[in-house]
Amino acid sequence: MQEFAIQSLGEARIDNPKNHSTVSDAYIPLYVPDEFLKACGHTSENDARTLYFQEAGPRKKIFFAPEKTKAAIVTCGGLCPGLNDVIRSVVMELWHGYGVRHIVGIPYGLEGFVPEKYGHALITLTPDVVSMIYMLGGTILGSSRGPQDFDRIAAFLEEQGINLLFVLGGDGTMKAAQAISAAVRRKGLVLSVIGVPKTIDNDINFVEQSFGFATAVDEATKAIAAAHTEAVGMYNGIGIVRLMGRESGFIAAHAALSLSLVNFVLVPEAPFVLHGEGGLLPALKERLEKRHHALLVVAEGAGQHLMPGTGEKDSSGNVILQDIGLFLQKEIKAYFKELNMPAPIKYIDPSYMVRAVPANADDRVYCGCLGRQAVHAGMSGKTEMVVAKLMGRYVHLPFALVTRQRRRLDTASHYWFSVLSATGQGALKGMTEKKE
């Protein structure tokens, strides 16, 4: 599996300044050798090879001399709970764990690498600066979308003397980090690029749960509970909650499972129909006749096949989606009006509230671990990789693997069948995947 081996800048020859132990019964962490952790998985939908991943953790020898190291952190893409927690963890581990004293934040995503164009100034990061940022949502560094000239970014890194770059972002950002690594290699720089995968959609390949997801689900349940209250407060009341999830419906599914109040969960992975046998609208009518209220939770990428495409893309190159929530609201109103059946609708879209809140306790713990593992990897000279938790262990994953495809909800899994059982929507056409 050389294709997925972790790249290194060279031999690590410097003693790790952290007070770790090589004695197994000591109450301090062990150094981790560069051996491989066996993990079962697949590289793509048609590839079932078993992969072996390098375990994360501090190494006995490190590559970068702390007193000569200059580190940078950049956050890209949409906001996500936990960004500030990861920033804080990286800074604290660099400063207190390794003695690195030169740490800067790149402002407003990739724009910050091109000051002559955007005019953003670097942000000096110290423990005092980051000590309380976990209480804030968003990112103190700011963010942006869209690509920049990667050769110019490499030149900027050289001009600033940066030799350790931490990139926080989603699938597109990890692809950008990969491109930055390639530009750095072309320039002959000795520079490590470490990614910390971020997306509340939970759609990073081989990352079982991305940071911010747990917080997003918590916030989403508040909107779902409110929509349920509105629905039961009206005769034949219908609540619709639209949640984030362009290509993957994990937030919608997980939030619905956590409350067991939802009657229909619509996700991008399960195309559905509106009319006829197995259609959503007849099923909704049947639900109202029995219980006189209904609650729908829909991921933003669901039902796009029912609407004409916008033909437009955002600054990150993503196709701009139609608003499935507004579409359903319109179709449901028209359907029940034709039946002369009352069906008042309350539509709630908490998307930006969900992603802008501070991380909850679970995500804070997770973000802290990710930040520390990222520093261990970078200081030991690893590069072109992300840190992630897989099968309960923190491991190193190469950019090539995490950017290969998006992780999607398996509609033939026990997890999805739990959603179908909890909602009772299993009779809807398209809700299950037919296997040969």
C-alpha positions in Angstrom: 0.0 0.0 0.0 2.8 2.4 -0.9 0.2 4.5 -2.6 -1.1 5.6 0.8 2.2 5.8 2.7 2.8 9.0 4.7 5.4 11.3 3.3 8.3 12.6 5.4 10.7 15.5 4.9 13.7 13.4 5.9 15.3 11.7 8.8 14.2 13.0 12.3 17.4 13.4 14.3 16.5 15.8 17.1 15.5 14.6 20.5 11.9 15.3 21.3 11.8 18.0 24.1 8.5 16.6 25.5 8.9 14.6 28.7 7.6 11.4 27.3 8.5 8.0 28.6 9.5 4.7 27.0 8.4 2.8 30.1 5.0 1.2 29.6 3.8 1.6 33.2 4.7 5.2 33.5 1.8 7.7 33.9 2.9 9.7 30.9 2.4 9.0 27.2 4.6 6.6 25.3 6.5 7.7 22.2 5.0 6.2 19.1 7.2 4.4 16.6 6.6 4.7 12.8 4.8 1.4 12.6 1.5 0.8 11.0 -1.9 0.3 12.5 -4.1 -2.3 10.7 -7.5 -0.9 9.7 -10.2 -2.5 7.6 -11.6 -0.2 4.9 -11.8 0.6 1.2 -10.3 3.2 -1.0 -13.3 3.6 -3.2 -16.7 2.1 -3.9 -15.2 -0.6 -6.1 -12.0 -1.3 -4.1 -12.1 -3.4 -0.9 -8.4 -3.6 -0.1 -7.4 -3.6 3.5 -5.3 -0.6 4.3 -2.7 0.0 7.0 -2.4 3.4 8.5 0.4 5.0 10.5 -0.5 5.7 14.1 -0.5 9.3 15.3 1.4 10.5 18.4 4.7 12.0 19.6 7.9 10.6 18.1 11.1 10.1 20.0 13.0 12.0 17.4 11.7 15.1 15.7 12.7 16.8 12.4 12.3 20.5 13.2 14.4 22.3 15.8 11.8 24.1 17.9 13.9 27.3 18.3 14.2 27.6 14.5 10.6 26.6 13.6 8.0 29.1 12.4 4.5 27.6 12.2 1.4 29.0 10.5 -2.3 28.1 10.9 -5.0 28.8 8.3 -8.8 28.1 8.3 -10.7 27.8 5.0 -14.2 27.3 3.8 -17.4 27.6 5.8 -17.5 28.0 9.5 -17.7 25.0 11.8 -18.0 24.5 15.6 -14.5 23.7 17.0 -12.3 25.7 14.7 -11.1 27.9 17.5 -10.6 24.8 19.7 -8.2 23.3 17.1 -6.4 26.6 16.7 -6.0 26.8 20.5 -4.8 23.2 20.8 -2.2 23.6 18.0 -0.8 26.8 19.6 -0.7 25.4 23.1 1.1 22.2 22.0 3.6 24.0 19.8 4.4 26.5 22.6 4.3 24.5 25.8 5.0 21.0 24.4 7.8 21.8 21.9 9.0 25.3 22.7 8.1 26.8 19.4 7.9 30.6 19.8 7.1 31.8 16.3 3.4 31.0 15.4 1.3 33.1 13.1 -2.3 32.9 11.9 -3.0 33.3 8.2 -6.0 35.7 8.0 -9.2 35.0 5.9 -8.2 31.6 4.4 -6.1 31.4 1.3 -6.5 35.2 0.8 -4.1 35.7 3.6 -1.2 34.2 1.5 -1.6 37.0 -1.0 -1.2 40.2 1.0 -0.4 42.4 -2.1 -3.8 41.6 -3.5 -6.0 41.5 -0.3 -4.0 43.5 2.3 -4.6 41.1 5.2 -2.0 41.2 7.9 -0.6 38.1 9.7 -1.8 37.4 13.2 0.7 36.6 15.9 -0.5 33.7 18.0 0.6 33.0 21.6 -1.0 31.2 24.5 -2.4 34.5 25.8 -4.0 35.2 22.5 -5.8 31.9 22.2 -6.4 30.9 25.8 -10.1 31.8 25.9 -11.1 31.5 22.2 -12.8 28.1 22.8 -15.7 30.2 24.1 -16.3 31.7 20.7 -17.9 30.3 17.6 -16.3 30.6 14.2 -12.6 31.2 13.8 -10.5 34.1 15.1 -8.4 33.9 11.9 -11.4 34.5 9.6 -12.0 32.3 6.5 -12.8 32.5 2.8 -13.6 30.3 -0.1 -12.1 29.8 -3.5 -8.6 29.0 -4.9 -5.5 31.2 -5.1 -2.3 30.9 -7.0 -0.5 28.0 -5.3 2.9 28.9 -6.6 2.4 32.4 -5.1 1.4 30.7 -1.8 4.6 28.7 -1.8 6.6 31.9 -2.5 4.8 33.6 0.5 5.7 30.7 2.8 9.3 31.0 1.7 9.3 34.8 2.2 7.9 34.5 5.7 10.3 31.7 6.7 7.4 29.3 7.5 8.3 25.6 7.6 5.3 24.1 9.3 1.7 24.8 8.0 -1.5 23.6 9.6 -4.5 23.7 7.3 -8.0 23.4 8.7 -10.8 22.8 6.2 -13.0 20.4 4.3 -12.7 18.4 1.2 -11.9 21.3 -1.1 -9.4 22.7 1.4 -7.6 19.4 1.7 -7.3 19.5 -2.1 -5.9 23.0 -1.8 -3.4 21.8 0.9 -2.4 19.0 -1.5 -1.8 21.6 -4.2 0.2 23.8 -1.8 2.4 20.8 -0.9 3.1 20.2 -4.6 4.0 23.9 -5.1 6.3 23.7 -2.1 8.0 20.6 -3.6 8.5 22.4 -6.9 10.1 25.2 -5.1 12.4 22.9 -3.2 11.3 24.1 0.2 11.6 22.0 3.4 8.1 22.6 4.7 5.5 20.3 6.3 1.8 20.7 5.4 -0.6 19.0 7.9 -4.3 19.0 7.5 -7.0 18.8 10.1 -10.2 17.8 8.3 -13.2 20.0 9.1 -16.8 19.6 7.9 -20.0 19.5 9.9 -21.5 17.5 7.0 -19.3 14.6 8.2 -18.4 13.8 4.6 -14.6 13.5 4.6 -13.4 10.2 3.2 -12.2 7.7 5.9 -12.9 10.1 8.7 -15.5 8.4 10.9 -16.6 11.7 12.5 -15.3 15.1 11.8 -15.0 17.7 14.5 -18.1 20.0 14.8 -20.5 17.3 13.8 -21.6 16.5 17.4 -22.2 20.2 18.1 -24.1 20.6 14.8 -26.4 17.7 15.7 -27.0 19.2 19.2 -28.0 22.5 17.6 -30.1 20.9 14.9 -32.2 19.0 17.5 -33.2 22.4 19.0 -34.7 23.4 15.7 -36.4 20.0 15.3 -37.9 20.3 18.7 -39.2 23.7 17.9 -40.7 22.6 14.6 -42.4 19.7 16.3 -43.9 22.0 18.9 -45.2 24.2 16.1 -46.6 21.3 14.2 -48.5 19.7 17.1 -49.9 23.1 18.0 -51.9 23.3 14.8 -54.5 20.9 13.3 -52.8 19.0 10.6 -49.7 21.1 11.3 -46.5 20.3 9.3 -43.0 21.3 10.4 -40.1 21.3 7.9 -36.5 21.7 9.1 -33.8 22.1 6.5 -30.3 21.2 7.6 -26.8 21.3 6.1 -25.6 18.3 4.0 -24.9 18.9 0.3 -24.0 15.4 -0.6 -24.3 13.5 2.7 -27.3 13.4 5.0 -25.5 12.6 8.3 -26.7 15.6 10.3 -30.3 15.1 9.2 -30.2 11.4 10.0 -28.4 11.7 13.3 -30.5 14.6 14.6 -33.7 12.8 13.7 -32.5 9.7 15.5 -31.6 11.6 18.6 -35.1 12.8 19.2 -37.4 10.2 17.6 -39.9 13.0 16.8 -39.4 13.1 13.1 -41.7 11.4 10.6 -39.7 11.8 7.4 -35.9 12.3 6.8 -34.9 13.2 3.3 -31.2 12.9 2.4 -29.2 13.2 -0.9 -28.3 9.5 -0.8 -31.9 8.4 -1.1 -33.8 10.0 -4.1 -37.5 10.1 -3.5 -40.7 10.9 -5.4 -43.5 13.2 -4.6 -46.5 11.6 -6.2 -47.9 8.1 -6.8 -47.2 4.9 -5.0 -44.4 5.4 -2.5 -44.5 9.1 -2.9 -43.9 11.6 -0.2 -47.1 13.6 -0.5 -49.5 10.6 -0.2 -47.5 9.3 2.7 -47.7 12.8 4.3 -51.5 12.8 3.8 -51.8 9.4 5.5 -49.7 10.6 8.4 -52.0 13.7 8.9 -55.1 11.6 8.7 -53.8 9.4 11.5 -52.0 11.8 13.8 -52.9 15.4 12.6 -49.3 16.6 12.6 -46.1 15.7 10.8 -42.4 16.7 11.0 -40.0 16.5 8.0 -36.2 16.9 8.3 -34.4 17.4 5.0 -30.7 17.8 4.1 -30.0 20.7 1.8 -28.8 18.3 -1.0 -31.9 16.1 -0.9 -34.4 16.2 -3.7 -32.3 18.2 -6.2 -33.4 15.7 -8.9 -36.9 17.1 -8.6 -35.9 20.7 -9.4 -34.1 22.3 -12.4 -30.4 22.9 -11.8 -29.3 26.5 -11.1 -26.4 26.2 -13.5 -24.3 28.2 -11.1 -21.3 27.5 -8.9 -20.0 29.2 -5.7 -16.5 30.5 -5.2 -15.4 27.1 -4.1 -16.6 25.5 -7.3 -19.6 23.8 -5.7 -22.8 23.7 -7.6 -25.3 26.1 -6.1 -28.3 24.1 -4.9 -32.0 24.8 -5.1 -33.7 25.3 -1.8 -35.3 22.0 -1.2 -37.1 23.3 1.9 -38.9 26.1 0.0 -39.7 23.7 -2.8 -41.3 21.2 -0.5 -43.2 23.9 1.3 -44.7 25.0 -2.1 -45.5 21.5 -3.3 -47.1 20.5 0.0 -49.3 23.6 0.0 -50.4 23.0 -3.5 -51.1 19.3 -2.9 -53.3 19.8 0.2 -55.0 22.9 -1.3 -56.2 20.7 -4.2 -57.5 18.1 -1.7 -59.2 21.0 0.2 -57.5 19.7 3.3 -56.0 22.1 5.9 -52.2 21.7 6.3 -50.5 24.8 7.8 -46.7 24.7 7.5 -43.9 26.0 9.6 -40.5 26.1 7.8 -37.3 26.4 9.8 -33.8 26.7 8.4 -31.2 27.0 11.2 -28.1 26.2 8.9 -26.0 29.3 9.8 -26.9 29.1 13.5 -25.8 25.5 13.6 -22.4 26.1 12.1 -21.6 29.3 14.0 -22.0 28.2 17.6 -19.1 27.3 19.9 -18.2 23.6 20.2 -19.8 21.5 22.8 -17.8 19.5 25.4 -17.5 16.4 23.2 -16.2 18.3 20.3 -13.8 20.4 22.5 -12.2 17.2 23.7 -11.9 15.9 20.1 -10.6 19.2 18.8 -7.9 19.2 21.5 -6.7 15.8 20.6 -6.7 16.5 16.8 -4.7 19.7 17.4 -2.0 17.9 19.5 -1.7 15.0 17.1 -1.3 17.5 14.2 1.6 19.1 16.0 3.2 15.8 16.8 3.0 14.8 13.1 4.3 18.2 11.8 7.3 18.4 14.3 8.4 14.9 13.4 8.6 15.9 9.7 5.5 14.3 8.3 3.8 16.1 5.5 1.0 15.9 2.9 -1.4 14.2 5.4 -4.2 14.8 7.8 -4.8 13.5 11.4 -8.0 11.6 12.0 -9.7 9.2 14.4 -10.3 5.8 12.9 -11.6 2.7 14.7 -10.9 4.5 18.0 -7.2 5.3 17.2 -5.7 8.5 16.0 -3.9 7.9 12.7 -2.2 9.7 9.8 -4.1 9.7 6.5 -2.5 10.9 3.2 -4.1 13.7 1.3 -4.5 11.4 -1.7 -6.9 9.2 0.3 -9.1 11.8 2.0 -9.6 13.8 -1.2 -10.5 10.8 -3.4 -14.2 10.9 -2.8 -16.8 12.2 -0.3 -18.0 10.0 2.5 -21.7 9.3 2.1 -24.5 7.7 4.1 -24.9 4.0 3.3 -28.6 3.4 2.6 -28.0 -0.3 3.0 -26.6 0.0 6.5 -28.0 -0.7 9.9 -27.6 3.0 10.7 -30.0 4.0 7.9 -32.4 1.3 8.7 -32.5 2.6 12.2 -33.6 6.0 10.7 -36.3 4.2 8.7 -37.5 2.4 11.8 -37.6 5.5 14.0 -39.5 7.5 11.4 -41.7 4.9 9.9 -41.0 6.2 6.4 -39.7 2.9 5.0 -42.5 2.6 2.5 -41.3 5.7 0.6 -39.9 4.9 -2.8 -36.1 5.3 -2.9 -35.5 5.0 0.8 -33.6 1.8 0.6 -30.8 0.7 -1.7 -31.4 -2.4 -3.8 -28.5 -4.8 -3.9 -27.9 -7.4 -6.6 
